[in-house]
Amino acid sequence: MEGRSFVESEYQTLKELIGITGLPRAHWFCRESNYDALVIDLLGPPLHQLLQQHKTFCISTVAYLAHQLVHSY
């Protein structure tokens, strides 16, 4: 992985995992000078934002999220 940035590695990984439910699709990667740019799909609001809106998650939501995380690999 020498010579690759974290962002470029993420792009390559997403390209290899294309079609897996729950992962964003990588559309574009570019390196310009010292900067990396990666364009991916937005799958929805971040969990942090949802938690701020709702103050807490019910147990069924936590169980659903755990199920999604375990079965995404």
N, C-alpha and C positions, 0 to 999 in steps of 0.2 A: 504494500500500500504506500510505499515511499513515493513522495512526489504528489500524492493526491491529498486534497483537503478533505475535511470531514464532510463538507457539503457535496463535493464530487462523489465521495464514497456513498453517501446517502442516495444521490441520483442513480448511481450504478445499481445499488441494491433495489431501489424501487423499480427500475427497469427490469431487473431479473424476476421480481415478484409480481409483475403485472397480471391483473385478473383476479387477485385474491381479494375477497370481500373485506371491506373495512380499511383497506390501505389506500392512500391517495395515489392518483396517477401523476407521474412526473411528466411534465410537458416540455421543459426546456432547462438547460443548464449552460452557463457561460462564465468564463473567468476573464476579468478585465483588470489588468494591473494587479493590485493586491486584494481585489474583491471577487467574491463568488456570488452568483445569482442562481436561484433555483425556483422554478415556477411549478407548483403542484396544485391539485384540486383542494378546495376547501370543503371538508366533509360536514361541517356544522360548527356551531359555536363551541369554544373551548370549555372544558369542564369547569375551569375556574370561574368563567363568566356565569355559567348556569348555577353554580353554587352560590355566587354573590346574589343572584336574582331570587333564588328559592331559600336561601339561608341554611338549608340542610337537605340531604337526600334521604328518601325513605329506604327501607331495607330492600324492597323489591328492585329499586333503581341500582343500588349497590350490587346486588346479586346479578342483575342483568349486565352491568359493566364488567364484573369479574368474569362472568361467562364469556363475554365477548373477548376479553383479553386472553383468557386461557385457550379459547378455540380459534384464535387468529393465528396461532403458530402451528 
